[in-house]
Amino acid sequence: MWVWLFLTVLPLIPQGMQIPYFDFGRAGSGFNGPGRELPDPVGLASVRIGVLGPGKNAEGLQMRTGVWMALDEMNRRGGYKGIPYEMVFRPDDGPWGVAAKQVVDFAYEDEVWTIIGGLDGQRTHIAELVVSKAWVPLVTPSASDESIDYANVPWVFRCAPADSRQAELLLEYMRRQGYVHLVALTEAQRDGHTGFLRLREAADRKNIRLDAHWQFSGGSPGTVVPRLPGVESDALIIWGSPEPSLTLLRAIRAAGIETPILGPASLASAEITVDSAPLGELVVAAPYDLSRQNQELQEFSARFKDLAGVPPTPIAFLSYDAALLVAKAIRAAGLNRMRIRDELARISHDGIAGKIQFNSLRGNVREPVLLTFRNGRWERVTK
């Protein structure tokens, strides 16, 4: 039988492709430990949900407000069996070890049922190390680094579209436009580096050459701009965290460089829509369709601005959806971390930013959306 199977399957495999011994991309690990039999605790004053994120910057405010709005909405519906949800926030500002300590405190001191947090890959990876031992689910709303999934920790769930799909989408657009010369500008930090790795892998698969690759500092991103006139380029890709990437984009345009700029989800910033300076041709692989406008989105945006004093960014929408997903899982599984983990792994949620449904490695399967910024608003790219 094995000989028949080998002779049948072998001709179907493309020439030069090696047969993997085991494909972890199709067979993520589950949780086989004890604890599912434990009943709901009694006498709880609240159902605590941990929120891990920056306490000192705008991104942290966006995440906290988005989560708070979702939990407030659930409380107005009666909470969990009459018990209100409570958001417990711990900041992860500072050295990388801060995030690890905060997750330990979430798990054992605050006794949260789930943690929402990790706005980037670095912080999520740190939290991942702890929750693998503490057995508490972690849902990251905006980190798109797929190596989070590859660690194959059954307690971690990634909601944003993957870096690899963002890179594929941008390169497909580049090819359709007939661009040949591409220059990559990536932030000198972990997410910028991992984003570049996915970009380079996608370029290799498509036989697209990167003519140059330079890193920029998050503190002074504009220092890379004088290099750009010295290299031929049909398009620039900026890959980094939101604020430095937008600062670099503005510096490029201020220098009179009109080359089309491509970017990942981090450049799909609400700040761009209120930017008075001309930004030229800008195309991004957004985490959801920012051009879509309906009553639900408009009501959310108005309420968010009343609470936070600023318009919502994609982080706010993604965090809101993540919190509703968590509440949905708790409602079905009860107050038991193991059963909540199981429920998160199998359910789906149609959120305000789109559908959340996890693959076997617990990464969201939702595709990014290609958008361009034109006439002061985001529009879908149709060609």
N, C-alpha and C positions, 0 to 999 in steps of 0.2 A: 504493500500500500504506500509506503514512504517513497519508494522508487517512482511509482505512478504520480504521486503528488509533486515530487521534485521535477519530473519531466513535464508535468502539466503547467506548473506555475513559472518555471524558469523562463520559458519563451515570452512571458508577459512582462518581465522586468526589463526596463530600458537598458541598453548596452552601456556598460561602464558604471552602472549603479550597484552599489554593494547592498547585500541583503542584511538588514540589522538583525542581531541576535534577539533583541527585545526593543520595541518601540515605546518608550515612556510617554510619547505624545498621544498615544491611544489608550494607555492603561495607567491612569493615575492611581496613587495609593489611596486606600480608604483608612478609616480608623477602626481598629479591631480590639480596642481596649474596653474595659468595663465602665459601668456608670449609667448606662441607659435605663436601668431598672429603678433608679432613684426617683422618688416622687417629688412633686413641687414642694418647696419649703412653705411653711405656714408663718403668718404674722408679719409678712413683709410690708414696710411702709411705702416702698417704691420698687420698680424694676429698673435697675441701673444699667445704663449703656455708656461705656467708656468712649471718649473722643480724644484721640491723640493727634496733635498737630501744632503748628507754630502759634505761639501766643503773641508774637510781636510784629507780625506782618499782615498784609492784606489777604493773603491766601488763607491764613488761619481763621480770620474773621469770616471769610466766605464759607469755609467748611463748618464752623461752629454754628453759624446762623442757619445754614441749610439743614443741618441735623436737628437743631432746636425746633425749626418750623415743622419738620416731619413728626417729631415726638409730640409737639403741642397739638398737632392735628389728630394724632392717635389718642391723646388724652381727652380731647373733646368728643371722641367716639367711645369713651369709656375705658381707655387704657387696656391693660391686660386683665380681664376678668375683674374690672373695677379697681385694679391697682394702677396708679399713675406711673408712666415712664419718667425717669430722671436722667438727664444728661450729666455725666461726670467728666469734666475736662481736665486733662493734664498736658502741659506744653512739652514739646520735644526740642525747643530751641537749645542751641549750644552744641557741645561735642557729641559724637555719635553715641557715647555711653549713656547719655541722658534718656534717650528713647527706651533703652533696655530696662533701666531702672523704673521708668514710668509704667511700662507694661507689667513688670513684676508687681508694682503697687496696685494696678488695676485688678490683676488676677487674685491677689491674696488679701489686700487691705480693703479695696473698694468692693470687691466681690461682684464685679460686673458680669453680665451674661454674654456680652459680645463687645468687641472693640471696633470702632470705626476710625480708621486713620491710616497714616502713612501716605502723605501726599506725593511722595516720590519713591523711587526704587530703593534708594539707600536706607531711608527710615523704615520702609516696609520690610526690607531684609533683616534689619536689626530686630524689629518686632517679631519677625518670623522665627528667629532663633529662640525667643522666649516662649511664644505660644506653643511651640512644638513640645515643650516640657510642661507648660502650665495647663494645657488643654483648655484653651478658651478661643472661640472663633474670632478671627480678625478679617474685617472687610475693608479693603482699600478702595476708596472711590475714584481716585484720579491717577494713581501710579500705573504706567503702561509698560513697564519693563518686564518682558516675558521670563527673565531668569527668576523672577518671583515664582512663577509656575514650575520652572524646571527643578527648583529645590524640592518639589513634590511633598510639601508639608500639608497634610490633609486639613489643617485648621485655617488656611489662608485663602481668601477669595479676592480676585482682581476684577473690578467692574469696568475699567476703561478699555477701549480698543487697543490692541497690542501694537507695540512699536513696529514690528515686522510688517503688519498690514498698513500702517501709516506710510512706511517707506515704500512699499509696493505701489500704493496708490499714487504717491507723488512721482515716482519714476515712470509709471504708466502715463501720467499726464505729460511728463517731460518728453517722452517718446512720441506721443500723439502730436505735440507741438513742433516736433522736428528739432528739438534742442540736442546738441551734440556735446558741448563743453559744459561740464558741471563742476562747481566749486562748493565744497562743504565747509561750513563754519560751525564748530561745535564748542559748547561751553566746557571749560576744563574742570569738570566734576563728574561724578559717577554716571548720572543719567545722560549727560551729554556724550560720554564715552560709549555707554551701552547702546544709545540711539545710533551712534555712528557705526557700531559693529553691525546692527541690523540693516542700516543703509548700505554698507559695503557688501554685505551678503546678498541683498536684493539686487544691487548693481552687478555683482558677479553673475548672478543667475540670468540677468537680462543682457549680459555683455555690454554694459554701460560703463564707460571709463570715467573715473573721478580725476579731473585734471589737477586738482589741488585740494588739500585739507589743512586747515589751520584751526587752532583752538583759540578761544577768547576767554578772558577772565570775567567772572561774574561781577567783580568790582569795577572794572574798567573795560567794558567790551569794545569800546570804540577804537582801542589801540590797534586792532587788526585791520581797520579800514584802509590805511595807506598802502597795504599790500595789494589790494584788489585791482587797481589800474594796471598792474604789471602782469596780469594773467588774463588770457582770453577766456570768456565765460558767456554761455547763453543763459545760464540760470545759476542762482546761488541758493543753497539750502542752509537755513539757520536752525540749529538744533540745540536747545538749552532750556532753562527754566524761564517762566514768562517774563519777568521784569527785565533781566539782562538781554533777552532775545529782542524784546521790543525796543530797548535802548539802542541796541546795535542796528536794528532796522532803521530807526530814525537817523542815526549817525551816517549810515550808508546813503540815505536819500539826501541828507544835508550836504554830503560831499559831492552831490551831483551825479551819482551813479544810478542809472535807471534800469539796470539789469533786473529781470523778473526774479522775485524772491519766493521760494517755496519753504514751507515750514510744517512741523508736526502740530499736534493738538495744543501744545503750549502757546503757540502764536495765535490761537483762536481766542483772543482776549477781548473782554468787554471794553478795555481802555482804548482799543483801536477805534471803536465806533464813536468815541468822543474826541479823537485826535484831530486837531485842526491842521496839522502839517500834512502835505500830500505824501502818501505812502507808495504811490506807483502800483505796479502790478504785483499783487500778493495772492498766493494760493496756498491754502492750508488743508491738511487732513484732520478735520475737526472731529471731536468725540461724538458729536451728534449734529443734526441739521439745525444750525443756528439761524438759518434763513426762515425757518418755519415759525409762523405766528398764529396763535389761536387764543381763545379766551382764557384757557387754563394757564398758559405761559404768561400772558399779560397780567393776570391776577397774581400769579406767583411773583413776578418781577416787581409789581407795585407794592406788594406786602413786604417783600424782602427789603426794598429801598426804604420803606417806612421804619423797619427794624434796625437796619445796618447803616443807613445814611448814604449808601452807595448802591449802584446797580449790581445785580448778580452776575457773576462770571460763570463759565462752565463748571468750575469747582463747586459752586453753590448748588447747581442743578444735580450734579453727580452725587454730592453728599446727601442731598434731600432724598434722592432715589435709593441710595444705599441704606439710609435709616428706615425707609418704608419697607424695604426688602427684609431687613433685620426684624422689624415688628411683625411682618407677615410670617416669618419663620418661627418666631416665638409663639405667635398665636396658634400655629399648627403643632409645634413640638412640645410646648410647655416650658417651664423654667428648669431646664436641664441642658447643660452646655453640650453634652455629647449628642443629644437628640436635635438640638438647634443646629449643630454642625451638619448632621445628616440631612436636615431639612434644607439648609442653604445649598447643599450639593445637588439637590434634585429639583428644587422649585424654579420657576421663572417669574419675572415681575415686569409688567409693562409700565415703565416709569415715565416721568415727564420728559426725560432726555432720550427715551428709547427702551428697548427690551434688554433685560439682564437675564442671561441664561449661561450657566457655566459648563465648560467642557470637562473632560475627565481630570485635567490638571487644575480645575477651578479658575480658569481664565474666562472672561466673558467672550462669547462668540460674536458679539455685535461688530459690524464693520464700521470703520470711520467714514466720514462724508467729505467729499472734496468741495471746498467753498472758495470763492474769491471775494475780495473786498472791493466793492464798486459803488460809487455814488453815495458814500456814507453808510452803507449797510452790507451785510453778508448776502451773497447770492450763490446758488448751486452752480457748479461747473457742469455744463451739459455736453461738452465736446472735448 
